[in-house]
């Protein structure tokens, strides 16, 4: 089979590989679609952790074409989405129910071969059944939506709140929709790319702001003199993380969802946090949110079918990554 194999910083090659035999608790998935996200870009650039050599791809779905002899929970031919995060179940965090903070957490597509391949071997426990009514590209969004659902949980949006999303990539667009589902009455997207602003304005954003064309603070405070009830940073930049602290009202939560490069820092005025009584919260991956993500997509509460998507074969993975880096599409998806 063809697979995108990462062997170290700046080293990603498309190779032909044989599949090993299945273990009793594993299944073989014929990959239908695998999304590329910022984490994949960071891994290839060497600014996010991984365990090479490894086949990348952690946002994927497909169809079961073989099962280990101990698998009884899933059947041949079943369409499935893959939760890539595998907790140990034994550490102090797992025993507290904080499986996403597991001391020995491993992930398909990061530490174990993932979905940027024609086929992928997956532990059966990581699979969630899908129906036949969702397009393959939509199925590939289950994992990012599941992460965004956890972010919304952590943000504690109340009905009637004003919510600012910084960053209009796929996650930012999904967050806007989820904020509305959670009851937000007024939503603002801060995003420099015109096409992303237009997409948000045509769907659920009450206002879009171009940070290159206007002072974001002035624009936001024009509508929200006290600041936003909730601010969610989805761009993954120190500068936008610092902006998020400025835009929150007193007593408002600020969520760092975007993945800043490891080692990056930002200036922080402790008095600002004290005086505004800010709550700064992080949001990390997707504990127990996969089923909810599937339901939101199946019921049309989160809609991704209108997102600009660029499709590539496995052999086109480098172009897919380039499209992502250069903002030439909202989402690059590998369709083996």
N, C-alpha and C positions, 0 to 999 in steps of 0.2 A: 504494500500500500504506500501511497504518498503521504508524507507528514512533514510539518514545519518543526525542525529540531533545533532547539536553542542550546548552545554549548558554552556560552560565556558572553560577556559584554561585547556588543557589536557583531556577534557571531550567530546568525540564524540561517540555516540552510534547509532547503527542501530535499528530502532524502526518500529513498525507497527502503521500507523496513518490512520484515516478517513479523507476524503476530505470534506471541507466545501462547501456549495452551491456557485455557481458562482455569482458574481455581474454582472450588466448589461454590463459593459465594459471589461469583462474578458473572457479568453478562458482557456480550459483545454488542456494541451499538454501532449501527451504520449511521454516521453523522450526516444530518440533513442541513444543518446550518450552525455556524460558530461565529459569534460576534467578536470584534476586536475592541478593546477598551484601553483607557489610558494606562492601566496597570501593565498591559502587554508592551506598550511603548516604553514605559519606564524600565521594565525587565530587560528588553533588548538594549536599551541605552546604558544599562548598568546602574540605574538609580533606584531600583526596587529589588527586593530580595527574591531569590529563586534557588532551585537545587538542580543545576544542570549536570549532565545532559537531560533535557526533558522536552517533550512535545508540548508546545504552548497551547492556550485556548481553554478558558474556564467558563465561557458563556455559550453553552451549546445544548442541542437537542437532537434526537434522531429516533431510529427504530431498532428494536431488539432483533438481532438475527441469530443469536446463539446464547445459551445459558449454561452455567455450571450445574452440576448434578444436584447441588443442594439448594438451588433457587426455586422457591415456590410462590413468591410474592409477585412475580412478573412473568409474562408469557411471551413466546415468540410472536413477532409481528407487532407488539405493543409500541406505541409512540411514547417517548419519555423525554422529560427534561432532566438535566443532571445538576444536582447540588454539588459543587466542587469541593466544599470544605468538609474535611474529615477530622473529627475530634477524637481524642483518645478515650474519653469516657471515664477516666480514672483520676485525673489530676484534681487539685483543689478547686479550680475554676469549673471544670465539668461537674463536679459533685455539688456545686452551688447552682447549677443550671446555666452557667455562663459559658456554653460550649464554644462560642465564637472567640472567647479569650483563652481557649485551651493552651496549656503550656507546650503541648506537642502537636499543635494544629498543622495539618498538611492539606494541600489543595491540589486537585487535579488541574493540570495546566500550569502549575507553578512548581510543585515538588514531584508530582506524579504525572505521567503522560496524559495529555488532555485532548481537546477536541479539534485542533487544527490539523486534522488528518481525515482520511477516508473512513477509518474505523477507530474505535476507542474501547478499551477494556475498562469497565466501571464496576466497583462494588455495588451489588444490588441494593444495598441500604441507601445509596445516594440517589436513587431514581424516584421520580414522581410521574405518575401516569398522566398523559395528555390525551385529549380526544382527537378526532380526525378533522375538526373544523377550523383549527388554527393553522395559518400558513407557516412554513418552516422558519421564515425570517422572524415572524412574531414569536414563535417558540424560543428562539435564541435570546429574546428579551426577558425571559422569566428570571434569570439570575440577576441582571441589573435591577429589575423591578423589585425583586425580593430584598436587595440591599437598600433601595430607596424606601421601601416600606419600613424597614428598621429605622432609617433616618427620620421618617415622619413620626414614628413612635417616640423617638428620643426628643424630638422638637416640641412635643406637647402643644400642638396647634389646637386652639379652642374655636368653636363656631363664632364667626364674626371677626376673627383676627385679620390683621394686615400682615402679609408675609412677603419678604424679599428673598428672591433666589439670585445668587451671583453666579453666573456661568450658565450658558444656554446650550450646552452639549446635550447628548442623550439623557444623562442623569438630570440635568437641570430642567429639561422639558418634562421628564417623568415626574420630577418633584413638583413642578407647577400643577400638574394634573392631580397629584395626590394631595397637595395642599387644599385644592378645591374640594376633593372628596372628604377631607378632614373638616371642612367647614369654613375655610378662609373666605372672607368676603371681598378682599382686595389683594391682588397679587402683582408684584413688580419683578420684572426680569432685567438684570443688568448684564449686558452682553455686547461686545464690540463688533461681532459679525452680523451684517445686515440680514442675511438669509435666516439666521437663527432667531433674530428678533422678530422677523416677519412671521415665522412659523408659530412663535409663542403668541404674537398679537392676534393671529387668525384663530387661535384655539382658546386658551384660558387666561392669558395675562391681561390684567387690567391696564397696565402701562409697561412699556419697554423703554430702557434707557441705554443710550450709547455712551460708554465712559470715555470714548475718544472725542466726542462731540460736545459734551457738556459736563459740568461738575456734578458728579453723582449725588453728593450730599445736598446740593441746592435743589436738584430735581426731585429727590426723595422727600425732603422736608417741605417742599411746596405742597405735596399731597398729604404728607404725614408729619405735621409740625413736631410731634413728640418722638418721631422715629417709628420703626416697625415693631410690631408685637413679637415677631419671630424673624430671624435672619439665618438663612442656610447658605453656606459658602460651598459651591460645587465646582469651582474653577481649579482649585489645587495650586494656588500661588500665594506666597507670603503677603504680597501687596493686597490681594483681595481678602485674605484672612483679616488683615488689619482694617480694611474698609468695612468688613462686616461688623466689627466692634463699634465703629463710628455710627452705623446706621440703625442700631438697635435702640429702642426706647429704654428708659430706666426700668429695671426689673425684667427686661426681656431676655429670652435665651438666644444665644448665638451658637450655631452648630457648625463645626468644621467637618464637612463631609468630603470635600475634594482632597485628593491625595497629593500633598506637597512632596517634593523630592526629599529623601532622607538627608538629614543634616541641615536643611534650610531653617532659618529662624526669622522672627519678626520683632520689631520694637513693641513693647507693651508698657503702657503707663498704668501701674497698679492702682493709682488713685482713680482712674477712669472706671476700672472694674469695681472698685469700692463704692464710689459715689453713685454710679448708675446701678449698682447692685446687679451686675450682669451674671448670668449663668453661662459659662462656656462649656460646651459638651462636644465630645467626639462621637462619631458613628462608624462602626467597623463591621463590615460584611453583613451577614444575613441570618441571625439565629432564629430558627423556627418560623420563618416568614415565607417559605417557598410555596406552600399551599395557598396562602393569601395572594401571592403574586399571580399564580395561575388563575385564581378566581377573578381577580381584577381584570386580567387580560381577556379571559373568556367572556365575561359579562360586559365588556366594553367600557368599564369605568376608567381604565387606562388604555389609550388608543395610540398605537405606534405604527399602524399601517400607512399613515400619511407621511412618516418621517422620510426624508431623502436618504436612500440607502444605496450604497455601491457594492455590487456583488463581485466576488473574485474566486477563482479556483484555488486550490492549495498552492499551486505553483505561482500564483500571483500574490503571495502573502507580503512580499516586500512592497509592492505597489499599494496593497491595502493599508499597510502601515504608513506609507507616505501620504496617502489620501487623508488618513486620520491626523497626522502631524500638521499637514498643510491646510486643514479645514476645508478640504475639497468636497466633503460629504458630511452629513451628520453622523452616519454610522457606516463603517466598513464591515461586511459580513463575508466570511469564507463559506462558500457553498460547494462542498466536495463533489 
